[in-house]
């Protein structure tokens, strides 16, 4: 997505390399309504190329866009527009006769057409808004405030992603001798004290391996897989799940 933009904005190899590195960081959003995000990011990249903002600000904006565009896109497009389009086309199909084929045809044609039009319009809106947004706050002298705000929002988004997508549990149930009714589920006890503590610790550990120890993502994934397999085997052989 950003390759033509980077080639157009930067002339030196060093600047292009740094821009490509920024563009390779994780960005996950809904595809249709999320098209507004690349438009904004292109406008932001132009501001970086013109030395109006620093790359750190661009990174903060990029991370901050993940949550809103994903939430709005999933709820509006996936949960509303697609079911509505399916309802209309299936109703037409149920009429029968020639409409039996017209309904699926309308969906097969209408979905990509609607997607293309909406994505293109939102991309343009994002591009225009992105430039205007940055210029407005550059003139107001609130760059530091915006940077801190985007950083905090980015951390909130990362925290939400950890809680939503990282899963780690300890399947241990401690039963005192003769006290089956007083059995303690270790995972429930940890979550009662600090919800999602284990996923957080796992994420911090992965971050340290990647950022501090300079381990590759492939090594980290393999390491986690091996540890998970070993712990599963040990747990099943020793009956560690309940004791």
Backbone as a ProteinNet text record, in pm:
[ID]
protein_1_A
[PRIMARY]
XXXXXXXXXXXXXXXXXXXXXXXXXXXXXXXXXXXXXXXXXXXXXXXXXXXXXXXXXXXXXXXXXXXXXXXXXXXXXXXXXXXXXXXXXXXXXXXXXXXXXXXXXXXXXXXXXXXXXXXXXXXXXXXXXXXXXXXXXXXXXXXXXXXXXXXXXXXXXXXXXXXXXXXXXXXXXXXXXXXXXXXXXXXXXXXXXXXXXXXXXXXXXXXXXXXXXXXXXXXXXXXXXXXXXXXXXXXXXXXXXXX
[TERTIARY]
82.5	0	85.8	187.6	268.3	386.8	416.3	535.5	538.1	430.9	434.7	449.4	387.6	394.4	537.2	600.6	738.5	833.2	816	902.9	883.5	763.1	734.2	785.7	777.4	809.1	957.8	1029.4	1168.8	1264.1	1379	1478.1	1601.2	1639.4	1758.6	1723.3	1819.2	1798.6	1771.2	1841.8	1825.8	1683.9	1630.8	1494.7	1392.4	1414.7	1322.2	1323.8	1442.7	1454	1379.1	1397.5	1328.1	1177.2	1133.3	989.8	932.2	1005	958.7	952.2	1047.7	1044.6	919.4	885.6	764.6	640.3	639.1	519.8	502.8	608.5	602.4	554.1	535	481.6	336.5	293.7	160.4	51.1	-40.5	-158.7	-275.8	-370.4	-482.8	-613	-691.9	-818.9	-918.9	-1042.2	-1144.9	-1117.8	-1144.4	-1096.9	-1172.9	-1303.8	-1382.1	-1381	-1443.3	-1445.9	-1307.6	-1223.4	-1086.9	-1001.8	-1056.5	-981.3	-949.9	-1022	-993	-855.2	-810.8	-682.4	-562.5	-551.2	-438	-435.4	-554.1	-558.2	-498.4	-534.9	-479.1	-328.3	-285.5	-143.1	-59.2	-116.1	-43.2	-23.6	-129.8	-116.8	-15	-13.3	83.3	225.5	242.6	375.1	426.6	336.9	376.9	429.1	363.1	408.2	545.1	571	703.1	808.4	776.2	871.4	902.6	803.9	823.3	882.2	919.1	979.7	884.5	755.6	657.1	633.2	648.8	635	746.7	767.5	870.4	810.1	893.1	841.8	770.6	810.3	744.9	597.7	568.4	429.2	350.5	410.6	344.1	314.1	408.7	388.1	273.6	267.8	161.6	25.3	17.6	-108.6	-150.6	-54.7	-84.1	-143.2	-81.4	-130.8	-268.3	-286.1	-412.8	-528.3	-500.5	-606.7	-661.3	-586.3	-628.1	-762.5	-772.6	-893.2	-1019.7	-1023.5	-1146.7	-1190.5	-1096.6	-1134.9	-1181.2	-1120.7	-1163	-1301.4	-1321.6	-1449.2	-1564.8	-1547.2	-1653.9	-1677	-1567.8	-1581.2	-1650.9	-1610.4	-1671.6	-1818.6	-1851.6	-1990.1	-2081	-2030.4	-2115.1	-2118.6	-2002.1	-1997.8	-2032.6	-1957	-1974.5	-2107	-2144.6	-2264.1	-2390.6	-2378.8	-2497.9	-2515.7	-2419.4	-2436.4	-2442	-2349.1	-2349.5	-2476.6	-2521.5	-2649.1	-2766.7	-2765.5	-2873.1	-2872.4	-2754	-2743.3	-2785.1	-2746.1	-2786.6	-2937.3	-2996	-3140.8	-3215.2	-3171.5	-3236.7	-3224.1	-3103	-3081.6	-3147.8	-3150.3	-3217.1	-3368.2	-3422.2	-3565.3	-3600.9	-3516.2	-3538.3	-3529.4	-3433.5	-3416.4	-3538.1	-3598.8	-3713.2	-3838	-3839.3	-3954.3	-3966.1	-3850.9	-3850.6	-3842.2	-3862.9	-3855.4	-3720.1	-3722.2	-3598.1	-3524.9	-3601.1	-3539.6	-3453	-3472	-3391.7	-3243.1	-3214.5	-3076.1	-3037.6	-3138.2	-3111	-3056.4	-3108.7	-3064.3	-2915.1	-2865.6	-2720.9	-2637.2	-2689.4	-2615.6	-2603.6	-2712.7	-2709.5	-2608.3	-2603.1	-2507.1	-2364.4	-2342.3	-2207.9	-2155.8	-2246.9	-2206.3	-2210.4	-2316.1	-2336.4	-2232.5	-2188	-2090.6	-1958.5	-1893.8	-1766.3	-1783.2	-1896.2	-1918.4	-1934.6	-2019	-2040.5	-1911.6	-1836.9	-1709.4	-1610.9	-1601	-1505.5	-1540.6	-1668.7	-1711.8	-1687.5	-1729.4	-1716	-1569.2	-1488.7	-1347.2	-1276.2	-1306.5	-1241.4	-1278.3	-1406.8	-1451.8	-1389	-1387.3	-1330.5	-1180.1	-1113.6	-969.9	-942.7	-1021.2	-1004.2	-1034.3	-1140.2	-1173.1	-1059.2	-1004.4	-893.7	-770.7	-741.7	-624.4	-640.3	-756.2	-781	-782.4	-848.3	-856.9	-721.1	-642.5	-511	-422.3	-417	-336.1	-390.7	-522.1	-582.4	-565.4	-578.7	-563.5	-424.5	-322.1	-185.5	-152.8	-194.9	-166.3	-235.2	-356.2	-431.1	-358.3	-314.4	-249.6	-105.1	-41.3	92.9	86.8	-15.8	-31.1	-72.1	-143.7	-191.1	-82.6	30.5	139.7	113.7	22.1	-13	48.6	162.7	224.6	260.7	318.5	358.7	237.9	130	8.3	-48.7	-50.6	-103	-16.4	115.5	206.4	179.8	166.8	140.1	4.1	-94.3	-228.7	-230.2	-165.3	-160.1	-82.4	22	99.8	16.4	-56.3	-142.6	-252	-314.3	-419.7	-364.5	-243	-180	-157.2	-114	-93.6	-225.6	-330.6	-462.8	-506.6	-484.2	-520.2	-441	-311.1	-227.2	-274.9	-309.3	-361.4	-490.5	-578.6	-704.3	-678.9	-582.4	-548.3	-492.9	-411.2	-356.2	-468.8	-561.3	-671.6	-764.1	-775	-869.3	-810.9	-683.3	-628.6	-518.9	-461.7	-358.2	-423.5	-404.6	-469.3	-364.1	-366.9	-276.8	-344.9	-347.5	-412.7	-332.5	-357.7	-295.5	-406.9	-417.7	-528.3	-501.9	-486.8	-459.3	-576.2	-614.8	-715.9	-654.7	-632	-569.9	-680	-677.9	-779.3	-712.9	-741.5	-683.9	-731.4	-651.7	-693.2	-825.5	-920.5	-1050.9	-1133.4	-1090.2	-1163.8	-1202.6	-1275.4	-1313.5	-1395.3	-1472.2	-1555.4	-1473.5	-1348.2	-1261.7	-1158.6	-1184.6	-1091.2	-1072.7	-948.3	-913.9	-866.4	-933.7	-890.2	-787.6	-662.7	-553.3	-577.9	-626.4	-649.8	-756.1	-865.3	-970.8	-919.3	-833.8	-779.9	-691.5	-606.7	-519.6	-602.4	-703.4	-786.4	-869.7	-903.4	-978	-890.7	-760.9	-668.2	-624.3	-590.1	-538.1	-586.1	-699	-751.9	-650.9	-639.3	-551.4	-404.1	-363.6	-223.5	-131	-170.8	-85.9	-64.6	-169.7	-145.5	-54.2	-67.1	19.4	165.1	189	325.7	384.6	301.7	348.5	386.9	305.5	334.7	462.9	480.5	603.5	725.1	710.7	820.7	855.9	753.1	776.3	841.8	796.1	855.3	1003.4	1036.7	1176.8	1262.6	1209.1	1284.2	1308.4	1205.5	1215.6	1296.8	1266.4	1328.6	1463.1	1473.8	1596	1696.7	1646.5	1735.6	1755.5	1681.9	1695.4	1667.2	1570.2	1530.5	1429.7	1433.3	1343.2	1202.8	1098.8	961.7	946.9	1016.4	1009.1	1065	1176.3	1234.4	1138.4	1077	986.3	864.9	806.3	690.4	727.7	845.4	890.4	916.3	974	1002.3	873	773.4	644.7	578.1	585.2	524.5	589.6	721.8	793.6	758.9	758.3	724	581.6	488.3	348.9	336	406.9	401.8	459.6	574.8	638.8	551.2	493.3	408.1	283.1	228.7	110.9	143.6	256.8	298.5	323.8	396.5	425.7	297.2	204.8	79.1	-1.2	-5.7	-84.1	-17.2	116.6	187.1	184.5	190	200.7	67.5	-38.4	-167.1	-168.9	-91	-74.2	-200.4	-293.1	-412.7	-497.3	-494.6	-571.2	-489.3	-459.7	-392	-426.3
-120.7	0	125.7	128.4	248.6	255.6	148.6	146.5	258	279.1	389.6	525.9	539.9	666.9	693.6	591.4	606.6	639.9	571.6	597.9	739.6	791.6	926.5	1033.2	1007.4	1110.4	1121.6	1010.7	1011.2	987.1	1051.1	1040.2	960.4	967	895.5	754.3	665.1	525.9	513.7	592.3	584.4	621.5	729.8	772.1	667.9	607.4	504.6	382.4	343.2	227.1	251.8	370	403.1	406	459.8	465.4	325.4	239.3	101.6	28	53.1	-9.3	33.2	161.8	209.7	143.5	124.1	68.2	-80.2	-146.9	-290.9	-325.7	-227.2	-255.9	-300.2	-381.6	-441	-335.1	-354.2	-269.3	-357.9	-372.2	-462.9	-385.5	-385.1	-313.8	-381.5	-336.2	-387.2	-334.9	-415.1	-384.4	-271.9	-265.7	-169.8	-30.2	-17.2	113.5	151.8	51.7	79.5	141.8	154.9	217.7	363.9	422.5	561.6	573	465.4	469	484.4	405	427.8	568.3	625.2	762.7	860	842.6	928.5	907.7	781.4	751.4	805.4	810.2	870	1019.2	1084.6	1225.7	1248.3	1158.3	1168.6	1146.4	1050	1022.5	1142.2	1212.9	1335.9	1438.7	1446.8	1540.5	1501	1370.2	1323.5	1359.9	1337.5	1368.2	1517.1	1600.3	1745.6	1800.1	1707.8	1745.4	1825.4	1808.4	1878	1803.9	1672.7	1591.9	1488.3	1426	1322.8	1185.2	1087.8	952.3	892.3	930.6	877.6	916.5	1038.2	1083.5	1000.4	973.7	892.6	752.7	694.8	562	563.1	666.5	676.5	688	767.5	783.4	651.1	578.3	450.3	351.2	339.6	246.9	290	420.6	472	449.1	434.4	414.9	272.9	177.2	37.5	15.8	60.4	35.6	94.9	227.4	289.2	234.6	221.1	173.2	28.2	-52.9	-193.1	-203.2	-131.8	-140.5	-89.6	27.4	84.5	-0.7	-43.6	-123.5	-255.6	-326	-456.1	-442.8	-343.2	-328.1	-276.4	-184.9	-125	-208.7	-255.9	-328.6	-476.3	-544.7	-689	-722.9	-647.3	-680.9	-612.5	-516.4	-443.2	-446.7	-394.6	-378.9	-513.8	-604.4	-735.7	-814.4	-826.1	-894.6	-828	-694.6	-624.7	-658.4	-658.5	-692.6	-837.1	-927.2	-1067	-1083.2	-1009.5	-1017.1	-974.7	-865.7	-816.5	-917.8	-966.8	-1059	-1194.7	-1243.1	-1370.8	-1358	-1242	-1218.3	-1220.7	-1158.9	-1160.6	-1303.2	-1380.5	-1519	-1604.1	-1581.4	-1661.2	-1637.5	-1532.9	-1507.9	-1619.3	-1674.9	-1784.6	-1736.9	-1830.3	-1803.1	-1740.8	-1632.3	-1568.3	-1504.5	-1469.7	-1407.2	-1505.8	-1636.4	-1737.5	-1717.5	-1668.1	-1642.2	-1495.2	-1408.9	-1266.4	-1229.7	-1293.8	-1263.1	-1286.3	-1409.6	-1432.8	-1343.3	-1314.8	-1228.4	-1087.1	-1037.6	-903.5	-895.8	-1001.5	-1000.9	-1010	-1098.9	-1117.7	-991.1	-912.3	-787.5	-670.9	-666.8	-553.5	-543.1	-656.8	-654.2	-590	-636.8	-572.5	-428.5	-398	-260.2	-167.7	-208.3	-127.9	-113.6	-222.8	-220	-123.7	-130.2	-45.2	102.3	134.1	274.1	329	252.3	299.3	311.4	210.8	214.2	331.1	356.4	465.6	601	618	744.5	767.4	664.6	678.5	701.6	638.9	661.8	808.9	866.9	1008.3	1098.2	1063.1	1140.9	1132.6	1013.1	996.3	1074.5	1075.3	1148.3	1297.9	1351.2	1494.7	1529.9	1447	1473.2	1460.6	1362.9	1342.4	1463.8	1520.3	1639.5	1757	1778	1889.2	1875.6	1752.7	1727	1766.5	1721.6	1749.5	1898.5	1962.8	2105.2	2187.5	2148.3	2221.5	2219.2	2102.7	2091.6	2138.8	2136.2	2194.3	2345.3	2410	2553.9	2590.8	2501.9	2533.1	2515.2	2455.9	2435.6	2326.2	2234.1	2127.6	1993.7	1999	1875.9	1782.3	1838.1	1753.6	1688.4	1766.6	1712.1	1600.4	1622.4	1521.4	1396.3	1415.2	1300.9	1216.2	1281.7	1208.6	1140.2	1211.1	1154.1	1030.4	1039.9	926.6	810.1	841.1	735.7	662.6	739.2	679	596.3	652.6	580.1	453.3	463.7	345.7	237	275.6	178	115.2	196.4	143.1	39.9	72.3	-20.5	-149.9	-137.9	-256.7	-340.5	-273.4	-345.9	-418.9	-353.7	-418.1	-537.4	-523.5	-634.2	-752.9	-724	-831.7	-907.1	-832	-894.3	-972.7	-929	-990.9	-1110	-1102.7	-1200.9	-1290.4	-1254.3	-1338.4	-1425.9	-1555.4	-1649.6	-1735	-1734.4	-1818.1	-1847.6	-1973.4	-2012.3	-2122.3	-2139.2	-2246.3	-2341.8	-2455.5	-2547.7	-2630.8	-2563.7	-2632.2	-2614.9	-2723.4	-2719.2	-2784.7	-2704.4	-2754.2	-2796.9	-2924	-2978.9	-3024.4	-2959.4	-3001.8	-3142.6	-3219.3	-3354.5	-3352.2	-3425.5	-3432.3	-3306.7	-3215.8	-3089.9	-3060.8	-3155.4	-3137.4	-3011	-2973.2	-2853.5	-2725.4	-2735.9	-2617.4	-2612.2	-2684	-2686.6	-2545.6	-2515.2	-2381.6	-2392.1	-2321	-2311.5	-2199	-2235.9	-2138.3	-2027.2	-2063.6	-1964	-1862.7	-1913.1	-1822.4	-1732.5	-1787	-1708.4	-1594.5	-1623.8	-1520.6	-1412.3	-1453	-1354.8	-1270.9	-1327.3	-1249.7	-1140.2	-1168.1	-1069	-968.9	-1019.8	-936	-997.3	-951.4	-1009.3	-1002.1	-1112.3	-1120.9	-1095	-1131.5	-1113.7	-1204.1	-1328.8	-1423	-1381.5	-1342	-1291.1	-1169.4	-1082.8	-964.6	-1004.8	-1097.8	-1143.3	-1212.5	-1289.8	-1355.4	-1252.8	-1149.7	-1044.9	-970.3	-939.3	-872.2	-960.1	-1090.7	-1182.5	-1189.7	-1195.1	-1197	-1067.2	-955.7	-825.9	-821	-872	-870.3	-958.3	-1073.1	-1159.8	-1091.6	-1020.1	-957.1	-828.2	-741.1	-608.3	-606.7	-681.8	-677.2	-784.7	-905.3	-1016.7	-1031.5	-952.8	-951.9	-1088.8	-1160.9	-1288.6	-1265.2	-1350.9	-1336	-1383.2	-1332.2	-1378.8	-1529.4	-1585.7	-1730.1	-1807.7	-1760.4	-1825.1	-1818.1	-1701.7	-1683.4	-1774.6	-1782.4	-1869.8	-2016	-2056.6	-2193.5	-2222	-2125.6	-2140.7	-2158.6	-2075.4	-2085.6	-2219.2	-2263.1	-2390.6	-2507	-2507.4	-2615.3	-2616.9	-2499.9	-2491.6	-2541.4	-2502.2	-2544.5	-2696.2	-2755.2	-2900.6	-2972.3	-2924.7	-2987.6	-2979.3	-2862.2	-2846.4	-2932.4	-2945.2	-3029.9	-3176	-3222.9	-3361.8	-3386.4	-3294.2	-3308.7	-3310.7	-3221.3	-3214.6	-3342.7	-3400.6	-3522.9	-3643.7	-3648.9	-3763.3	-3763.1	-3643	-3634.4	-3611.7	-3590.7	-3560.2	-3426.3	-3332.9	-3203.5	-3118.4	-3155.2	-3074	-3074.5	-3182.4	-3188.6	-3264.5	-3196.4	-3266.8	-3200.1
0	0	0	83.1	99.3	4.4	-66.5	-151.5	-255.9	-335.1	-432.6	-365.9	-248.8	-175.8	-129.6	-74	-25.7	-139.8	-252.2	-367.4	-420.2	-406.4	-455	-359.2	-229	-130.1	-98.9	-104.4	-60	-177.1	-168.8	-276.3	-235.1	-108.1	-63	-17.3	-28.4	9.8	158.9	239.5	384.8	426.7	369	403	360	244.2	196	286.8	330.8	419.4	549.7	608.8	733.2	713.2	600.4	571.8	553.2	483.9	465.9	599.3	687.5	819.5	895.6	886.8	954.7	896.9	766.4	702.4	729.9	779	803.2	943.3	1029.6	1162.7	1151.7	1249	1244.2	1237	1141.1	1134	1095.5	1185.2	1164.1	1177.2	1071.4	1075.4	983.2	986.5	895.7	755	653.3	519.1	450.2	466.4	388.8	451.4	566.9	632.9	684.8	703.9	746.8	638.6	516.8	407.3	436.4	530.7	566.9	632.2	698.4	769.2	675.7	566.6	475.4	417.5	391.8	342.6	442.3	569.6	674.2	686.1	680.5	696.9	581.9	462.3	350	374.6	422.9	457	567.1	664.6	773.6	722	631	574.7	495.7	430.3	361.4	461	576.1	679.2	733.3	744.7	788.1	684.3	557.7	450.1	442.7	477	474.1	603.8	696	824.3	913	891	974	1105.5	1103	1224	1225.3	1340.4	1352.5	1323.1	1288.3	1263.9	1384.1	1506.1	1625.5	1629.9	1587.5	1584	1484.2	1369.3	1267.4	1319.6	1394.5	1451.2	1551.9	1634.6	1734.8	1668.5	1563.1	1490.5	1428.5	1372.8	1308.1	1407.4	1524.6	1626.3	1676.3	1692.2	1744.7	1648.9	1520.1	1421.5	1420.9	1476.9	1469.6	1538.8	1663.5	1741.3	1682.5	1659.7	1608.2	1472.6	1378.1	1244.8	1249	1335.4	1347	1409.7	1518.5	1589.9	1505.2	1445	1362.5	1238.6	1174.1	1052.9	1077.8	1183.8	1213	1249	1330	1373.9	1263.3	1180.7	1077.7	950.9	905.4	778.1	796.1	881.6	897.3	963.8	1065	1142.2	1092.1	1000.9	955.9	804.9	731	586.5	515.6	546.9	481.1	511.3	637.6	662	590.8	583.2	513.5	364.9	303.9	162.3	137.8	225.8	212.8	227.9	320.4	339.9	214.1	152.9	30.8	-82.4	-105.6	-217.7	-194.1	-70	-42.8	-56.8	-19.9	-38.8	-186.6	-268.5	-413.5	-466.4	-417.1	-462.7	-429.8	-313.6	-270.8	-354.6	-434.9	-523.1	-626.3	-665.6	-761.6	-905.1	-998	-1141.7	-1177.6	-1252.5	-1294.5	-1176.9	-1072.6	-955.1	-876.2	-905.4	-839	-867.5	-987.1	-1026.7	-1008.7	-1005.1	-993.8	-855.6	-751.5	-616	-595.2	-621.9	-607.6	-698.2	-819.7	-911.6	-855.9	-796.9	-738.5	-624.1	-543.7	-433.1	-485.1	-584.3	-638.8	-704.9	-764	-829	-730.3	-649.9	-560.1	-450.3	-397.9	-288.4	-330.2	-437.6	-475.4	-521.7	-588.9	-633.9	-513.9	-419.5	-299.4	-219.8	-210.3	-138.7	-203.3	-335.7	-407.3	-392.8	-409.3	-400.1	-259.5	-159.2	-21.4	18.7	-17.8	19	-47	-174.3	-246	-187	-156.5	-99.2	38.1	119.3	253.4	247.5	151.6	135.5	105.9	15.8	-17.4	101.7	175.5	295.1	396.5	414.9	508.2	467.6	337.9	289.2	313.9	280.3	300.4	448.5	527.6	671.1	737.8	692	752.2	737.9	618.1	595.5	675.8	668.8	742	891.1	938.8	1081.9	1130	1057.8	1099.7	1090.2	983.2	967.4	1075.6	1109.8	1211.6	1345.2	1385.7	1515.8	1513.2	1396.8	1387.8	1409.7	1353	1369.2	1511.5	1578.1	1713	1818.8	1781	1875.9	1976.8	1945.7	2039.2	1999.3	1932.5	1884.1	1998.7	2106.4	2218.9	2284	2298.8	2357.9	2271.2	2140.3	2049	2053.2	2059.2	2064.4	2188.1	2303.6	2427.2	2421.9	2367.9	2359	2271.1	2154.9	2063.5	2124.1	2199.1	2263.9	2367.6	2448.9	2550.7	2485.5	2382.1	2311.9	2248	2193.1	2135.2	2237.8	2358.4	2465.2	2508.5	2511.5	2546	2443	2315.7	2207.9	2220.3	2246.4	2261.9	2380.2	2490.6	2605.9	2574.7	2499.9	2460.4	2368.9	2279	2189.4	2267.5	2368.6	2451.4	2521	2582	2654.7	2562.2	2437.3	2344.5	2269.1	2233.2	2140.2	2198	2311.8	2373	2479.2	2465.8	2557.9	2628	2759.3	2839.1	2971.9	3008.7	3133.9	3202.6	3330.8	3409.4	3451.5	3385.8	3415.5	3540.8	3654	3780.5	3876.1	3938.3	4043.4	4166.8	4271.2	4394.3	4490.9	4526.2	4616	4745.2	4857.8	4986.2	5022.1	5096.3	5137.5	5212.7	5160	5225	5210.9	5125.1	5111.4	4968.7	4907.1	4767.7	4746.2	4845.6	4831.2	4837.9	4885.5	4896.9	4785.2	4676.2	4563.3	4507.5	4471.5	4422	4277.8	4190	4050.7	4041	4010.6	4010.8	3909.4	3792	3687.2	3730.3	3789.9	3837.5	3949.2	4035.8	4146.6	4094.5	3995	3938.2	3870.6	3793	3722.6	3818.2	3934.2	4033.1	4093.4	4107.1	4162.3	4056.3	3938.5	3829.6	3698	3645	3520.6	3406.3	3333.2	3215.3	3249.1	3370.5	3409	3327.6	3307.3	3234	3088.6	3014.8	2879.4	2877.4	2978.9	2986.3	3007.1	3099.1	3124.7	3002.3	2932.8	2810.4	2705.1	2690.2	2592.1	2627.3	2755.6	2799.4	2771.8	2797.9	2771	2623.5	2538.5	2393.8	2348.8	2405.5	2370.5	2407.7	2524.4	2567.8	2476.8	2437.5	2346.6	2212.6	2165.2	2033.5	2037.7	2134.4	2136.9	2209	2316.9	2397.9	2356.9	2334.8	2300.3	2149.6	2071.1	1925.2	1862.5	1919.2	1861.9	1749	1648.6	1534.3	1571.2	1502.5	1528.6	1509.5	1409.8	1385.8	1504.6	1560.8	1678.7	1796.5	1816.9	1930.5	1917.4	1796.6	1776.5	1799.4	1749.7	1771.9	1918.3	1989.1	2131.8	2210.8	2181.9	2251.8	2221.8	2096.5	2057.9	2131.2	2138.8	2208.1	2356.6	2419.9	2562.3	2586.2	2498.9	2514.2	2502.2	2406.3	2388.6	2510.5	2559.1	2674.7	2799.3	2824.2	2942.3	2932.2	2811.5	2792.4	2821	2770	2793.6	2942	3006.8	3150	3231.3	3196.5	3269.4	3258.6	3139.3	3120.2	3185.7	3181.5	3238.7	3391	3450.4	3596.7	3665.1	3586.4	3646	3714.2	3662.3	3727.6	3721.4	3633.5	3618.8	3745.4	3819.3	3943.4	4047.1	4159	4267.8	4401.1
[MASK]
+++++++++++++++++++++++++++++++++++++++++++++++++++++++++++++++++++++++++++++++++++++++++++++++++++++++++++++++++++++++++++++++++++++++++++++++++++++++++++++++++++++++++++++++++++++++++++++++++++++++++++++++++++++++++++++++++++++++++++++++++++

